[in-house]
Amino acid sequence: MAENELEGFPALSISVNEKELLESKEILVTVQSIGSEDSDQPVTTEASPETSPPRTPPPTRMVADLAEYIEACYYPKDFPPEKRTPIFNNGEGHYRPQLRQGRVNRILLYPGIFSPPHLSHQAMVNCAFAGCQDLNVIAAIVIPIGNRITWREFSRSATFDNAQRVRLWRGDDGPHDWLWIFDWCPDGWDTFCYMFKKKMTMDFDVEFLYLGGPDHIGKDYVTDCPWDSTNLIVSDIGREADFVKEDGTLHDLVNYESWQTPDIPEGTYPKKAEEMPPWLIDSLAVIMPGDRSDPEYIEKLYQGYMSRISGTRSCKGGPKRKYSWVRFILAGENPKRVSATDVRRTISETPTEELLEKIKDIVMNPEAVVEMMDKLRKSGPLSSDPESSDEEELDEEKPDGEKPDGEEPDEEESAPTDASL
């Protein structure tokens, strides 16, 4: 499915004055004019002094770093530049998310509880980003929702507040190439998103794609416009999807047309393992770890990746969802399925000195998890949590049987029917 076919259908914590941000009239970013994207030559309006008439130059298009737009909306204008944490790693040799005129620039939006963030969460966003390059997906934003989660099983003895979950996603190695973790208060996204979209409307065409698991996108229910996103991405890499049949074919989704193989433009994906850029290898290695200096391992990564791309399917919305579409990215032979409930159970039941060995292959930044749990245990048991009421209200706002994004529903609870959405 070509792009034009899709159109119809920190660790930094800062105090943010949202009123000041909304009233700020000066949001500055750097843009660069480039010539025709079909030519490697610079644009010129000079004519030959002999016989050539003046020629009309191709229309110029602007490009700009996505990070500058995010930073302009994220930080108060008087926040000292030297104290700002870079949004992305724009170092030499790193992937650089860039906005470009003349196309729809798409950004994955991955909200969830993430208590704690584990390797299925990471595999989900990596798989989606790597598998949507033909849709001009340039970056992903993770949004940990809620502050302290106490109403989930084992959460009282394995609890992570918002700042901790942000840190676990970010890690301690600096900013990511294409992934940004949003860390304002739970209600802050609406404010940030309003400012961001307002600036984008002036310069670039930008769309957020909602990334959700099969608990939100199933054959009998599809969440409608989650987080104001019309179009959705789903994968079975983190958990089984009920619309995937035993033979690998797909059930149709309710209110959507039949699945189709997307028409992927030539040259979108590498033709051989040697052409894979470093950011892609890093993303795929989360799903299938190995020795990156081994050519055979790199070849296996590539073959698995291209198998996943060939298994990608898309479907347009039916009459009730006619402006929506869903893309499914196949897990392939290397699913990364971890249960958040099992992770919390393991953390809860394991002594601190043995915890690292137990969780090192299932959670993100396991050393930091051990550090957090050690501090929590030394502070004594949680007798009460004044912040828990907000989380319970958040849960009650969801349709019956549906859990907040990024988490598994309880086994005894059924998925919501379409009528409940």
C-alpha positions in Angstrom: 0.0 0.0 0.0 1.7 3.2 -1.2 1.7 6.3 1.0 -0.9 8.1 -1.2 -3.2 5.2 -0.7 -3.0 5.6 3.1 -4.0 9.2 3.1 -7.7 8.6 2.4 -8.5 6.1 4.3 15.3 14.0 31.7 16.5 11.4 32.8 15.7 15.1 33.4 12.7 16.3 35.3 11.8 20.0 35.1 9.0 22.2 36.5 6.9 23.4 33.6 4.6 26.4 33.6 2.1 25.2 31.0 0.3 28.6 30.9 3.5 30.3 30.0 4.2 27.8 27.3 0.7 28.2 25.8 1.0 32.0 25.8 4.5 32.1 24.4 4.4 33.6 20.9 8.1 33.0 20.0 9.0 29.4 19.2 12.1 29.3 17.1 13.5 26.4 15.1 16.1 26.1 12.4 15.0 25.1 8.9 17.0 24.6 5.8 15.9 25.0 2.2 17.0 22.3 -0.2 16.6 21.9 -3.9 14.6 19.4 -5.8 14.8 16.0 -4.0 15.2 14.4 -7.4 18.5 16.1 -8.1 21.9 16.0 -6.3 22.8 19.3 -7.9 22.2 22.7 -6.3 19.4 24.8 -7.6 20.6 27.7 -9.9 18.8 30.4 -11.9 21.8 31.4 -14.0 21.5 31.2 -17.7 24.3 30.5 -20.2 25.6 33.8 -21.5 25.2 32.4 -25.0 22.0 30.7 -26.0 20.3 29.1 -22.9 17.2 30.9 -21.7 16.6 31.4 -17.9 15.1 28.2 -16.4 12.6 28.1 -13.6 14.2 26.4 -10.6 12.5 23.4 -9.1 10.3 24.2 -6.0 12.4 24.3 -2.9 11.4 22.2 0.2 12.4 22.7 3.7 13.9 20.2 6.0 14.4 20.6 9.8 15.4 18.6 12.8 12.4 17.2 14.6 14.4 17.6 17.9 14.4 21.4 17.5 10.6 21.5 17.2 10.1 19.2 20.2 12.6 21.2 22.3 10.9 24.5 21.4 7.6 23.2 22.8 9.0 21.1 25.6 11.2 23.6 27.4 10.1 27.0 28.7 11.7 29.7 26.7 13.7 31.0 29.6 15.1 27.5 30.5 18.9 27.7 30.2 20.2 26.0 27.1 23.1 24.5 28.9 20.7 22.6 31.2 18.6 21.1 28.4 19.0 17.4 27.7 19.2 16.7 24.0 16.0 15.1 22.6 17.8 12.7 20.3 21.4 11.6 19.8 22.5 13.7 16.8 26.1 12.6 17.0 28.1 11.6 13.9 27.0 8.3 12.5 23.6 8.3 14.3 20.2 8.4 12.8 18.8 11.9 12.7 15.0 12.3 12.7 14.3 15.0 10.1 11.1 16.7 9.0 10.7 17.2 5.3 8.2 19.1 3.3 6.3 17.4 0.5 5.4 14.3 2.5 3.6 13.2 5.6 6.1 12.9 8.4 4.9 10.2 10.8 5.7 9.7 14.5 4.8 6.6 16.5 3.0 7.3 19.7 3.4 4.5 22.3 1.5 5.3 25.6 1.4 2.8 28.4 1.7 2.0 32.1 5.1 0.2 31.7 5.4 -1.0 35.3 8.1 -1.8 34.7 9.2 -1.4 31.1 10.4 -4.8 29.8 11.9 -6.2 26.7 8.5 -6.9 25.1 7.8 -3.2 25.3 11.2 -2.4 23.8 10.8 -5.0 21.0 7.3 -3.6 20.2 8.5 -0.1 19.5 11.7 -1.2 17.8 9.8 -3.6 15.5 7.2 -1.0 14.6 9.8 1.7 13.9 11.9 -0.6 11.7 8.9 -2.0 9.9 7.3 1.4 9.0 10.0 3.2 7.1 7.9 3.1 3.9 5.4 5.2 5.8 8.0 7.9 6.5 8.1 7.2 10.2 10.9 9.3 11.5 10.7 8.9 15.3 8.8 7.4 18.2 7.5 8.9 21.5 6.9 6.8 24.5 4.5 8.2 27.1 4.5 6.5 30.6 1.0 7.2 32.0 0.0 7.6 35.6 2.4 8.2 38.5 2.4 5.3 40.9 0.6 2.1 40.1 -0.7 0.2 43.1 -3.9 -1.5 41.9 -2.1 -4.1 39.8 -1.1 -7.5 41.0 2.3 -7.5 42.9 2.5 -3.7 42.4 2.8 -2.8 46.1 6.0 -4.7 46.4 7.3 -3.9 42.9 6.2 -0.3 42.4 7.7 2.3 40.0 6.7 6.0 39.9 6.7 8.0 36.7 10.2 9.3 37.1 11.5 5.8 37.6 9.7 4.4 34.6 11.0 7.3 32.5 14.6 6.5 33.7 14.2 2.8 32.9 13.1 3.7 29.3 15.8 6.2 28.8 18.6 4.3 30.4 21.8 5.9 31.6 23.6 6.2 28.3 22.2 9.5 27.0 19.5 10.2 24.4 18.4 7.7 21.8 18.7 8.0 18.1 15.0 8.1 17.3 13.1 7.4 20.5 12.0 10.1 23.0 10.5 9.5 26.4 7.9 12.2 27.3 8.1 12.9 31.0 5.6 15.6 31.9 2.8 15.0 34.3 0.1 12.6 33.0 -2.1 15.5 31.8 0.9 17.3 30.2 0.7 15.6 26.8 -2.4 17.5 25.7 -0.6 20.8 26.3 2.5 19.7 24.6 0.7 18.2 21.7 -1.4 21.3 21.1 1.7 23.5 20.9 3.6 20.9 18.7 0.8 20.5 16.2 0.3 24.2 16.0 3.9 24.7 15.0 3.8 21.8 12.6 0.7 23.1 10.8 2.8 26.2 9.8 5.7 24.3 8.3 5.3 20.5 7.9 2.7 17.8 7.6 2.9 15.6 10.6 0.8 12.6 11.8 0.9 10.6 15.0 0.4 6.8 14.5 -0.9 5.0 17.6 1.2 1.9 18.5 -0.8 -0.6 20.5 -0.7 -4.3 21.3 -3.2 -7.0 20.4 -5.1 -6.2 23.7 -6.3 -3.0 22.0 -6.5 -4.2 18.4 -8.2 -7.5 17.9 -10.5 -9.2 15.5 -13.7 -8.3 17.5 -12.6 -4.9 18.8 -10.4 -2.0 17.7 -9.9 1.0 19.9 -11.3 4.0 18.1 -9.0 7.0 17.6 -6.8 6.3 20.7 -4.9 9.4 21.8 -6.5 11.2 18.8 -4.7 9.0 16.4 -6.8 7.9 13.4 -4.4 5.3 12.1 -2.9 2.4 14.1 0.1 0.1 14.2 0.0 -3.3 15.9 2.3 -6.3 16.2 2.2 -9.7 17.8 5.9 -9.5 18.8 5.0 -8.9 22.4 1.9 -11.1 22.8 -0.2 -13.3 20.6 -2.9 -11.6 18.5 -6.3 -13.2 18.2 -6.6 -12.3 14.6 -3.6 -14.3 13.5 -4.7 -17.8 12.5 -2.7 -21.0 13.1 -1.6 -21.0 9.4 -0.3 -17.4 9.7 -3.2 -15.8 7.7 -5.3 -13.1 9.3 -8.9 -12.8 10.4 -10.5 -9.5 9.3 -10.9 -6.9 12.0 -14.4 -5.7 12.9 -15.3 -2.5 11.0 -12.3 -2.9 8.7 -11.8 -4.3 5.2 -9.7 -7.3 4.3 -6.0 -7.3 4.9 -3.8 -6.4 1.9 -0.1 -6.5 1.2 1.2 -3.0 1.2 2.8 -1.6 -1.9 6.3 -0.8 -0.6 8.3 1.7 -2.8 11.5 0.3 -4.3 14.6 1.2 -2.3 12.8 1.7 1.0 14.5 -1.3 2.7 18.1 -2.6 2.4 18.6 -5.2 -0.3 21.4 -7.0 1.6 22.7 -7.3 5.1 25.7 -5.1 4.4 23.4 -2.2 3.7 21.7 -2.2 7.1 22.5 1.1 8.9 23.7 1.0 12.5 20.4 2.2 14.0 18.5 -0.7 12.3 21.0 -3.3 13.6 20.6 -1.8 17.1 16.8 -2.1 16.8 16.8 -5.7 15.5 19.4 -6.8 18.1 16.9 -6.3 20.9 14.7 -8.9 19.3 17.5 -11.3 18.5 20.7 -10.7 20.5 24.0 -11.9 19.2 27.6 -11.0 18.3 27.5 -8.0 16.0 31.0 -8.7 14.7 29.8 -12.0 13.3 28.7 -11.7 9.6 26.5 -14.8 10.0 24.6 -13.1 12.8 24.1 -9.9 10.8 22.8 -12.0 7.9 20.3 -13.8 10.3 19.2 -10.4 11.5 18.6 -9.2 8.0 16.8 -12.4 6.9 14.5 -12.1 9.9 13.9 -8.5 9.2 13.0 -9.0 5.6 10.7 -11.9 6.5 8.9 -9.6 8.9 8.6 -6.9 6.2 7.2 -9.4 3.7 4.6 -10.5 6.3 3.4 -6.9 6.9 -0.3 -6.4 6.1 -2.6 -3.3 6.1 -6.3 -2.8 6.1 -8.6 0.2 5.4 -11.5 1.1 7.7 -15.0 0.1 6.6 -18.0 2.5 6.6 -17.8 3.1 10.3 -14.0 3.7 10.3 -13.6 5.0 6.7 -10.8 7.5 7.6 -8.7 4.9 9.5 -6.3 2.2 8.6 -4.4 -0.5 10.6 -1.0 -1.9 9.8 0.1 -5.3 11.2 3.8 -6.1 11.6 4.5 -9.8 12.0 6.6 -11.0 14.9 8.2 -13.8 12.7 10.3 -16.5 14.3 11.6 -14.3 17.1 8.8 -13.0 19.3 9.8 -11.3 22.5 6.9 -12.1 24.9 7.2 -11.1 28.5 4.3 -10.7 30.9 4.4 -7.5 33.1 2.6 -9.5 35.8 5.2 -12.2 35.8 7.9 -9.6 35.9 6.4 -8.0 39.0 5.9 -11.4 40.6 9.6 -12.2 40.0 10.7 -8.9 41.5 8.4 -9.3 44.4 9.5 -12.8 45.3 13.2 -12.5 44.7 15.8 -11.3 47.3 17.7 -8.2 46.3 21.0 -10.0 46.0 19.5 -12.5 43.5 17.3 -10.1 41.6 19.7 -9.0 38.8 20.3 -12.6 37.7 16.5 -13.2 37.6 15.5 -10.1 35.6 18.6 -9.3 33.4 17.0 -10.8 30.3 13.5 -9.6 30.7 13.4 -5.9 31.8 15.0 -2.8 30.5 18.0 -1.5 32.5 17.9 -4.3 35.0 20.7 -2.7 37.2 18.6 0.3 37.7 15.6 -1.9 38.6 17.6 -3.6 41.3 18.8 -0.2 42.6 15.2 1.0 42.8 14.0 -2.1 44.6 16.8 -2.1 47.0 15.9 1.5 48.0 12.2 0.7 48.2 12.8 -2.3 50.5 15.1 -0.4 52.8 12.5 2.3 53.2 10.0 -0.3 54.6 6.8 -1.7 53.3 4.2 0.5 51.6 1.4 0.9 54.0 -0.6 3.4 51.9 -0.2 5.4 48.7 -1.9 8.7 48.5 -1.3 8.9 44.8 -3.1 5.6 44.0 -6.5 7.2 43.7 -5.6 9.0 40.5 -4.5 5.7 39.0 -7.8 4.1 40.0 -9.7 6.9 38.3 -7.6 6.5 35.2 -8.5 2.8 35.1 -12.2 3.4 35.5 -12.1 5.7 32.5 -11.2 2.8 30.3 -14.0 0.7 28.7 -15.0 -2.4 30.6 -12.4 -5.1 30.4 -9.8 -2.9 28.7 -6.6 -2.1 30.5 -4.4 1.0 30.0 -1.9 0.7 27.1 1.2 -1.3 27.4 -0.2 -3.8 30.0 -1.8 -7.1 29.9 -5.5 -7.5 30.8 -6.3 -9.8 33.7 -6.9 -13.4 32.4 -10.4 -13.5 33.8 -11.4 -10.2 32.1 -12.6 -10.4 28.5 -11.6 -7.9 25.8 -14.1 -5.1 25.1 -16.7 -5.5 22.4 -16.9 -2.9 19.7 -20.1 -1.6 21.3 -18.2 -0.6 24.4 -15.7 1.6 22.6 
